[in-house]
Amino acid sequence: MKRILIFILALLLMPQFQGYLMAKKPVKVETEKAAPTKSDTDDDAGDDSADKPEKKEVPKTEKKPKNGKPVDELARVRNIEDTLSYGLNEDRKDALEKILTIKDPIYRLRLGNKVADIIKFDRNPEILEKAITIAGEIGAKSTLPMIGEKLDDQSRDVRIAAVYAIKKLGGAEMKEKLIQKLKDQDLSKDDIFNEALLRTLSDFKATEILSIATAAIENPKTTKINREQLVLCIGTLGSKESKDLLLKLYKNDEEDQTLRSYAVSSLAKIGAAEAVSDIKNISTAIESYPQKRKEKYHTLYIYSLAALAKLGDPEVVLKIMDATRNNNAMERYKAIRMLQELKDKRTIDILKYRYKNDPSPKVRNAARDALKEFGIDAEGGEIKETKKEPRDSTQEQKENKKAPGNIKLKSETPEKNKN
């Protein structure tokens, strides 16, 4: 028995046997808990670690740099830059357009510098025209000197884009160069570059061109379209210096109706209250014409009434309302557009009727837009009162530019009628 006990004790003291016992006995060891792998969380949904989001390495294109700007927009910026540098011209035009989709001002500035390089060095007219236009849209004022140089470009489209970009960028410092370009123009030929110059100079209130405009209007070689644009320009400039010229054009029965209509509109814009009696006399005379002749003078009549309303005669609004019953859809459209400008609450009911019942979609849309001026929502045949949002000064300035005769749309141009 003693030998057996000695044998068992010897076994217990052997290292191999101790290792065997340790393997059988669970040992609690405090260790740092390792983060679960994706397979662990998938296999054991009940494990506490399954509630924690999986930590994956974020691709570089999805990370956010320290300045907080998302790299995906930065990637788009780099793609635009690469395309502008190395792409086909058609792709470069698309890339220039995509600049407008970049919202971050720092990235826009960066791309603006790229656009400036294109304006300065590129020789492709289509790319130049697009780059100049985009520079105006994104407000890249640093490009103004380079854009000013393009006023002498061989391509007319590039020159026109340059004029409108200068207007968009508020580049009044370019006024003298624009005036010189107008002086150099041959106004015996129609050219939309002339219109671009006149609109931009009007926007800059360049009253220095009044003498140029007066001489050109009275020059028999000046084309009909150029004369019309010059008359509109005079009205936008707002100077009473040209009152006598405008009144002379308006009263001249041998002048084209379009020109006379624009002349009376410009008289109202410059606030020529002295012309009220003459305007009343002509509008009253038109009212006395036989129906067939009255129809020929309807455009001049509507413009005359609108001028009287703007010069302070509230009663003519009723006559413009009556003009919305004219059989000619275009004349109804013009009358409604003028009612929209006048914003007289007496017109609401007839505008509602025109919106619901007029056979012309163009007239119905005009009535809908006019109703919005009174906070009345008219969509899908339904008319309901809505709370009108406060009008800011910027919106009012935009709407003031839509006064009759200020913007000549092809569809709104009075047809030429023989007296």
C-alpha positions, 0 to 999 in steps of 0.5 A: 500500500505504501508503494502504491501511494509513493507511485501516485505521488511521483506521478503528480510531481511529473511535469507532463502530468501537471500539464495534462491536469492544467488542460482539463481545468478551466482557467479564467484569464483577464484579457483585452477583448478583441474586436469581433470580425464580420464572420463572428457577428454573422455566426452569433447574432446574440453576441453583444458585439453584434450591436456594434457597427462593423469597423471597415477601412473607408475608401479614400473617395468617401473620407472627409478631409480635415476641412470637412469638404466631401472628397466625392465633390473634390473628385468631381472637381479633379475630373472637370479639371482633367477634362478641361485640360485634356478632353475632347472639345465636346467633353470640355463643353460639358465639363464647363457646364458641370462647374455650375453643379459645384456648390462649394465656394472654394472649389468654384474659385479653383475652377474659376481659375481654370476657366480664366486660363481657358479664356486667356489661352484657348483659341476654340470659339465654342469653348471660349464662348462657353467659358466666358458664359460660365465665368459670368454665371459663377461670378468669376470677377477676376476674369473681367480683364480677359473677358474685356479683351474678347470684345474684339474677338473675330467670333461674333458669338464670343463677342456677344458672350463677352458683353453679357458676361460683363453685364452679369459680373457687373463690370461697369468699369468696362463701360467706356469700351462698350460705348466705343464698340457701339460707336464702331457698329454699323447700325444700317445692318442688323446684328444681335451684337448691337442688342447685347451692347444696348442692353448692357449699357442700359443696365449700367445706366450709360446716359453717355450714349443718349446722343448716339441713340438719338442720332441713330434713330433719326438716321434713315439708314438705321434698320427698323430693329436697331431703331426699336432697340435704341428706343427701348434703351432710352426708356431703360436709361430713365433720362428725360433728356430724350422726352421730345424725341420719344413723343415725336416718334409716338405721335408720328402716324407714319412711323411703324406701330412697333416703334410707336408702342415702344416709344410710349412705353419709354415715355412712361419709364422716364416718367414723362407726365407732360406726355399724358395729354397727348397719350390720352388724345391718341388712345381716345382717337383709336377708340373712335376708329371703325372696328376694322381699323381699331383692330389694326391699332390695338397694340399701340392702344394697349401700350398707350393705356399701360403708359397712362396707368404707369403715369398715374391714371388709374381709370385706364386699368378698366380699359385694359381689362376690356382688352382681355376680351379681344378676339386675338389671343396675342392681344389678350396675352399682352393685355394680361401681361400689362395687368400683371405689371399694374397689380390692380385688385380690380383685375382679379375676377377677370384674371380668374375667368381668363385662367379657367375659360380662355381657349389659348394655353398661353393666355391661361398661363399668363392669367395664372402668373398674374394671379400669383401677384395677388397671392392666388394659387391657380394650378390644374384648374383650381383657384385658391387663396394663399399667403403671399410671401414677402417680396424682396427688393431683388425680386421687385427689380427683376419684375420691374425689368419685365415692364411692357416694351423692356424685353422684346420677345419674338412672340410679343413683338407687335406686328407691323401694320399699315396705317 
